[in-house]
Amino acid sequence: MNHIVTVQDAVTAFESWLEPTAAELDAIELEMPLILADVDLLDAQITALDRVPSELDTRRIRRARRRVLAARRELSNLSATVTVPGGAA
């Protein structure tokens, strides 16, 4: 008779030490406006990929780029004054 045994590493692949720390989650939350602005820019660029960009597409991409730059500026100004504990991001 052969016994069927599960592989412990495969069953418990997501241990608690693999989860992001509180400091890493705080860093992600701090960068969230930039991440969302980047997503908006990518969305505008993807929309204009399969056709000739109209004036509206061009304006949408230009506004999205400005939002990305503004979010980067805000994040860099904020990160110059705030230190995230734990050495994350």
Buried (B, 14 or more C-beta within 10 A) or exposed (E): EEEEEEEEEEEEEEEEEEEEEEBBEBBEEBBEBBEEBBEBBEEBBEBBEEEEBEEEBEEBBEEBBEBBEEBBEEBEEEBEEEEEEEEBE
